[in-house]
Amino acid sequence: MDRAPLHNDIAEGPEDAAAFWALAPDGVRVRVAVWGAARARATVLLFPGRTEYVEKYGRAAGELAARGFATMAIDWRGQGLADRLHDDPGLGHVDRFDTYQRDVTAMCQVAQALGLPRPFHLLAHSMGGCIGLRALHEGLDVASAVFTAPMWGIRFSPLVRRAAWALSAASRPLGLDRRVTPTKGGKTYVLACRFDDNELTGDPEMFGYMRRQLAQRPEMAVGGPSLAWLHEALRETRLLARMPPPPVPALTYLGIDERIVCPNAIRLITGAWAAGTLREIEGARHEVMMEDVPIRTRVFDEAAAHFIRHAAPRPPMRVLDPIGQG
């Protein structure tokens, strides 16, 4: 297992930090980072969102370490320092959404090889919440889960949703599936917008934290998604909405001012989740872990309490190969 670079100076995470390269089953190289393992009671597997990278969660790892948890975060294929899947490294692209489950497999293999403290818990944000819900259905070995603004649907008006389905579905037979989605440019969102217009956080200091990271490490930036990514995301969220929620204790956060993922999709899934709880936060946008101090302190306190309450690992489930299922 080879060491990988980790820019902890911009991550501002705990000092006992390390990163490693991991090979997914199809040979794609992803990067995982670990913080706070030495004195932890358990490990949080942190699934980032689209365009993100492990350094973005350095402060989150510090919050979790202060509450007794190690953190392992991942650069999904196509973003961060993981292998990019297109000649244009700024394009957010995958051919199939279920290939992210191969990255989950690689991440879990590294966690096991490092002997990270068990039980494992899932903390998943935005697109990571979509990947994480699928992973739970496939038998991810975690005792509990916390989701923040999970991408269980993308926020569109009805008219735009119909257009998104039609355009993205037609893009592959027309050979246009690797083109950037219309209205989405090549520049990453955090650098393209001003704080006053941003949909991520109402906290200027945390917005500055994200901007400084990409200004100093532009190689980690990702811009708009490809039409293939869009079609796969629409398809995956539709499939997940039709499945009964898994038997995993789950706590889900949704900002009242959410404008990126679909709040109704989150409410529908959590409403059917027997072991699930939804908490909607007044004054929060998409990034509840990166809102002002009172909001993020509440989120990390409640997440830690949830993890502690569900400390016993679930019996392992048989994990199917999602690619082999077609």
N, C-alpha and C positions, 0 to 999 in steps of 0.2 A: 504494500500500500504506500504510494508515493505522497510526499508532502506537497501541498499546493500553496500558492501565495495567499495571505490574508492581510488586508490593510486595516489592522486594528486601530491605527491612528485616526482614521476617518470613521471607523465603526464605533469607537468609544465604548467598546465592550470590556468585560473583565479581562484582566491581564493573562490569565491562564487560558490562552486562546491558541487554537491550531486549526489548520485546514488541510484537507486531503483530496486527491483526485480519486474518483470512483468510476468504474466502467459499468454502464448499464448492460443488460444481456445482449443488446444489439450492437455493442461496441461504441456507443456514444459516450464521451467523457463528460462527467458532471463534477461539480465541486461541492464538498460539504465542509462546514465549519463547526467547531465545537468550542463552547465556553463553559466554564464553571463545573467541570466534572469531578474535581478532586474531593469536594466536601458535599456532594449532592445526595439527596435522598431518592431521587428519581430523575428521569430524563424527559425533556419536552422535545418532540420532533416538530420543528417549525417549518410549515409549508408556506413559502412566500407567494405573492401574487404575480400577475403578469408584469413584465418589465423589471422585476426586482432582482436583488442580489443579496448575498448573505450579510454584507457589511451594513445594510440598511437596518438590520435587526441587532446590532451590537448593543444599543441601549436597552432593547427589550431583553436581551440575554442578561444584562446587568440587573434588571428588575427581577427576573426569574431567579438569578443566582442569590440575590438578597433574600429570597423566599425559600431557598433550599433546593433549587432545581438546576440541573445541567441543561444546556440547550444545544441541539444540533439543527442547523439550518442548511438549506440546499440551494444551489443555482440550478434551476431547471434547464433542460436542454434548450438551446436557442437564446439563452440570456445569461447575464452575469459573465463569469469567465468559463462557463461550460461551452462545449462545442456549439458553434452556430450552425444552423441548418440551411443557410441560404448564402449565395455569393454576396448579398448585401447584409452585412452584419447588423445593421440597424433595423431590419425587418423582423417583427415578431412572428415566427412561423413554425408550425408543425403540420405534417401531412395528415396525421391521425391523432386525436386527442388521447386515446388510450395508451399511446406510447409513453405518456408521462408516468404510467404505472411502472414502466421499466426503471425510471429514475427512482421511484419509491423503493423498488427492490434493491437497487444499488445503495441507496441511503441506509436501509435497514441492515444490509450486509456489513457496511462500515461500522454502524452502531454496535452490532454484535461482535465484530472483530476487535473493536476497541474496549469491549467489556463495559460499556456505559451502564450506569446504575439503573436497575429496573425497579418498578414498572415504568414502561414508556407511556407517555401521554401525547396527544396530538393537539397542536395549536396551529390553525390554518386560516390564512387571510385571503379573501377575494378569489382569484383563480385557484389559489392553493386550497380554498374551501371546496371547490368543485373536484379537484384532484383528490382531496382528502376524503370527501364523501364516497367517491368511487372506491378508494382504497379500503374504507371501512366495509363496504359491501364485499370486497374481495378478501376480507379477513385480516386486515392490518392488526398486528398484535399490540394494541394499546388498551389501557385500562379505562380511559375516558377521552373526551375530545372537547375543545373549545374552538368555536368558529367566530371570526370577526368579518362582518360584511361579506359572507360567502357568495361566490358567484354561482348561485343556483338558478340564475336567470340574469339576462342583461337588460338594463333599463332602456327601453325604446318606446316611442309612441306606437300605437297599433299600425299606423301607416308605414312608419319606418321599419317596424318589425317585419311586415310582409315584404318590403323591398329588400331587407337584409337577407331573408330566406331565399328569395328569388335570385338575387344577384350572386350570392355566395354559392348556391347550388349550381348555377349555370357556369360558374367560373372554371370549374375543373374540366368539363368536356370542351370548353372553349380555350383551354390552355392559359387561363388568366388567374389561376388560383394562387399563384405566387406574387401577385400584384398587391400593393398595399390597399387596404380598405378605403374607399372614398371618404373624404373629410378627415382622414387620419394622416398626418404628415410623417416625415421621417425623423423628426426631432422628438426626443423623449419628453413626455408631458411636463415633468417637474421643471425642466429648463425652458419649455416653450411658453408657460403661462406665468402670470404674476400672482403674487400671494393673494391679492384682492379678488382674483377671479378663480382661484383654485378650488377643486372639488374634493380635496384630500383631507385637509385639516384646517381648523380655525386658529391654530397656534402658530404664530409667526416664527418662533424660535425653532420648532420642530420642522417647519417648512424650510427654514434656512439650513438645518442639519442635512436634509435630503439634497438640497441644491448644492451645498458644499461638496458632498460626496461625489456627485457626478461631474462637477466642475473640476475636481482634482483627479478623477478617474473616469474620463469619458469613454474608455474602452468597455465599461460595464453598462453603458446606456443601450436601451432598446426603444425604437419608435413605435409607429402604428402596427397593428396586426395585419397579416395577410388575409386575403379572402378565404384561403383554406382554413386558417385558424378560426375565422369567424364562423364558417359553416360547421366546423367540428365542435366549436363551443356551443352553438345553438342546438346541435344534435345531441351533444352530451347532456346539456342541462334538461332537455326534453325527456331523455331517457331516465335520468335520475329522478325527475319529478314523478314518474310513473311507478317508481319502486317504493315499497314500504320502507320507512327509515330503519336502519340497523339497530340491534339491541345494545347500543353503546351509550352510556350516560353522556349527554352532550349539553353544553351551554353555548348559546349563540347570541352575539351582540350585533345590533343594527342601530346606526346613527339615524336620528329623526331627519337629519338633513342629507341623507344618502341620495346621490345623483348618478351613480355609476352602475351598480348592480340593482336588480329588481327587488324592491322590498316585498311585493306581494308573493313572489316565489319563495322568499325566505319564510314568510309568515305561513304559507301553505305547508311547507315541509316541516317546520318546527311544530305547527299545530297538530300534525299527525304523528309526531315523534313521542312515543310513550315515555321514553327516558330522557326527553329533551326539554329545555327551558329557553325561552326567548326573552332577552332584555333589550329594550329599546331605550336609547340614551338621548335625552334632550340636549341640544346644542352640539351634537357630534356629527361629523361628516363621515367619509369613507374609512379613514384611518383612526379607529378608536384607540389603538395602541400608541398613536402619535398625536393625540389631542393634548389639551392643556393638562397641567399636573393633577388637578382633582379627578378628571375623567380617567386618565391613564392609570392613576393610583388605584382607583376603584376597579378598573378592569383587571389589573394584575393581582390585586388582593382577592377578588372573587374567583379568578381563574385558579390561583394557587389553592384556595379553599376547596374548589371543585376537584382539583387533582388529588388533594390530600384525602378528601371524603371518599374518593374512588381509587384507593391505593392498591387494591388487590387486582392483579392482572387477570384479564379474561382468559378462559381456556383457548388455546390456539385453534384457529379454524383452518380448514383446508383452503389454500390459496390457489385459485385457478389462474391460468395464463390468459389475461384479457385479450391478448393479440390472437391467440389460438382459437378463441371463441368466435372470431370474425365480427 
